[in-house]
Amino acid sequence: MQIIRHLPVCSNTPLALAIGNFDGIHLGHQALLSRLIDTAAAKKLTPAVMTFEPHPREFFTPQNAPARLSTLREKLEHFQQAGLAQAYVCRFNLIFSQISAQSFMADILRNQLNANTILVGDDFKFGAKRAGSITDFRENGFDLISLPLVMLGAERVSSTRVRQALAEGDLVQAKALLGRAYSISGKVVHGEKRGRQLGFPTANVHMRHERPALSGVYAVKLDGLNAVANLGVRPTIAGVPKMSLEVHVLDFNGNLYDKHVRVEFLYKIRDEMKFDGLDALKAQIAADIAVARKVFGNKND
């Protein structure tokens, strides 16, 4: 998949283009991407997606923006798995935010990208002050495919519902909305070796999620291996609180440093807690591992 961060002056390749933030790539997003692939094949177009970095709400109201479900890299990984040929990553800044809906359609979509067919959700808004809607696409001659909302139970599938489920520790609901276990990926980096000193060595996964949608202690899979993860600020350890993801892989003696790994969250064991000293922390870690072993049935599969 080709990742394009600067829009071309003019493209000779006609596109079927899906547009959106795609945070989390939930079932609704997946339905849109699946329709994109089918449409592009039927019309002999190049399947492409346009997304924005940062999320517009992170630009306008960074203190009140929702927690990120997926980093840009994680979104791009999903796009590639879906079979997309191109991903346009538009830098969302003051200049981009002031582009009118008409200019976005005429200058960017038609003249620069040669977008033949546009695919969006039926509640999609675009342009300065979110003035544009799907009606504008049709009135300006685009072949528009607007997908209806994807429902789960009585409510629509949305990134907001996924965030709520994760915040409540309801990983079953989050998995239902995503069609897969929620995961965070990142590179294993050297840490302070605190876990090793306590007798429980951990893989410190470098996160791009500054404010993740969940926290606590979990039974997880790290690249398919059974593990226990602590996602939080480690309140028992002295120093400046910093969000970190530390993963203890059960019955594992290998080297994970510098490897890019995926951590799948399967079961919430407890909230993060502050303990009265390291001995109490060690005892709780052992108890957490015992819970995780029960979750996994003591099998590394």
VENCOR-V237404 format. One record per residue. N is the residue number from 1. RES is the residue in three letters. OMEGA is omega as a letter, one per 30 degrees, with the letter a starting at -180 (none if undefined). Layout:
# VENCOR-V237404
n: <N,N>
res: <RES,RES>
omega: <OMEGA,OMEGA>
This chain:
# VENCOR-V237404
n: <1,2,3,4,5,6,7,8,9,10,11,12,13,14,15,16,17,18,19,20,21,22,23,24,25,26,27,28,29,30,31,32,33,34,35,36,37,38,39,40,41,42,43,44,45,46,47,48,49,50,51,52,53,54,55,56,57,58,59,60,61,62,63,64,65,66,67,68,69,70,71,72,73,74,75,76,77,78,79,80,81,82,83,84,85,86,87,88,89,90,91,92,93,94,95,96,97,98,99,100,101,102,103,104,105,106,107,108,109,110,111,112,113,114,115,116,117,118,119,120,121,122,123,124,125,126,127,128,129,130,131,132,133,134,135,136,137,138,139,140,141,142,143,144,145,146,147,148,149,150,151,152,153,154,155,156,157,158,159,160,161,162,163,164,165,166,167,168,169,170,171,172,173,174,175,176,177,178,179,180,181,182,183,184,185,186,187,188,189,190,191,192,193,194,195,196,197,198,199,200,201,202,203,204,205,206,207,208,209,210,211,212,213,214,215,216,217,218,219,220,221,222,223,224,225,226,227,228,229,230,231,232,233,234,235,236,237,238,239,240,241,242,243,244,245,246,247,248,249,250,251,252,253,254,255,256,257,258,259,260,261,262,263,264,265,266,267,268,269,270,271,272,273,274,275,276,277,278,279,280,281,282,283,284,285,286,287,288,289,290,291,292,293,294,295,296,297,298,299,300,301>
res: <MET,GLN,ILE,ILE,ARG,HIS,LEU,PRO,VAL,CYS,SER,ASN,THR,PRO,LEU,ALA,LEU,ALA,ILE,GLY,ASN,PHE,ASP,GLY,ILE,HIS,LEU,GLY,HIS,GLN,ALA,LEU,LEU,SER,ARG,LEU,ILE,ASP,THR,ALA,ALA,ALA,LYS,LYS,LEU,THR,PRO,ALA,VAL,MET,THR,PHE,GLU,PRO,HIS,PRO,ARG,GLU,PHE,PHE,THR,PRO,GLN,ASN,ALA,PRO,ALA,ARG,LEU,SER,THR,LEU,ARG,GLU,LYS,LEU,GLU,HIS,PHE,GLN,GLN,ALA,GLY,LEU,ALA,GLN,ALA,TYR,VAL,CYS,ARG,PHE,ASN,LEU,ILE,PHE,SER,GLN,ILE,SER,ALA,GLN,SER,PHE,MET,ALA,ASP,ILE,LEU,ARG,ASN,GLN,LEU,ASN,ALA,ASN,THR,ILE,LEU,VAL,GLY,ASP,ASP,PHE,LYS,PHE,GLY,ALA,LYS,ARG,ALA,GLY,SER,ILE,THR,ASP,PHE,ARG,GLU,ASN,GLY,PHE,ASP,LEU,ILE,SER,LEU,PRO,LEU,VAL,MET,LEU,GLY,ALA,GLU,ARG,VAL,SER,SER,THR,ARG,VAL,ARG,GLN,ALA,LEU,ALA,GLU,GLY,ASP,LEU,VAL,GLN,ALA,LYS,ALA,LEU,LEU,GLY,ARG,ALA,TYR,SER,ILE,SER,GLY,LYS,VAL,VAL,HIS,GLY,GLU,LYS,ARG,GLY,ARG,GLN,LEU,GLY,PHE,PRO,THR,ALA,ASN,VAL,HIS,MET,ARG,HIS,GLU,ARG,PRO,ALA,LEU,SER,GLY,VAL,TYR,ALA,VAL,LYS,LEU,ASP,GLY,LEU,ASN,ALA,VAL,ALA,ASN,LEU,GLY,VAL,ARG,PRO,THR,ILE,ALA,GLY,VAL,PRO,LYS,MET,SER,LEU,GLU,VAL,HIS,VAL,LEU,ASP,PHE,ASN,GLY,ASN,LEU,TYR,ASP,LYS,HIS,VAL,ARG,VAL,GLU,PHE,LEU,TYR,LYS,ILE,ARG,ASP,GLU,MET,LYS,PHE,ASP,GLY,LEU,ASP,ALA,LEU,LYS,ALA,GLN,ILE,ALA,ALA,ASP,ILE,ALA,VAL,ALA,ARG,LYS,VAL,PHE,GLY,ASN,LYS,ASN,ASP>
omega: <l,l,a,a,l,a,a,l,l,a,l,a,l,a,l,a,l,a,l,l,l,a,a,a,a,a,l,l,a,l,l,a,l,l,l,a,a,a,a,l,a,a,a,l,l,l,a,l,l,l,a,l,f,l,a,l,l,l,a,a,a,a,a,a,l,l,l,l,a,l,l,a,a,l,a,l,l,l,l,l,a,l,l,l,a,l,l,l,a,l,a,l,a,a,a,a,a,l,a,l,a,l,l,a,a,a,a,a,a,a,a,a,a,a,a,a,a,l,l,l,a,l,a,l,a,l,a,a,l,a,a,l,a,l,a,l,a,a,l,l,l,l,a,l,a,a,l,a,l,a,l,a,a,a,l,l,a,l,l,l,l,l,a,l,l,l,a,a,a,a,l,l,l,l,l,a,a,a,a,l,l,a,l,l,l,a,l,a,l,l,a,a,l,a,l,l,l,a,a,a,a,l,l,a,a,a,l,l,l,l,a,a,a,l,l,a,a,l,a,l,l,a,l,a,l,a,l,a,l,l,a,a,l,a,a,a,a,l,a,l,l,a,a,l,a,a,l,a,a,l,a,a,a,a,a,a,l,l,l,a,l,a,l,a,a,a,l,a,a,l,l,a,l,a,l,l,a,l,l,l,l,a,a,l,l,l,l,l,l,l,a,l,l,l,a,a,l,l,l,a,none>
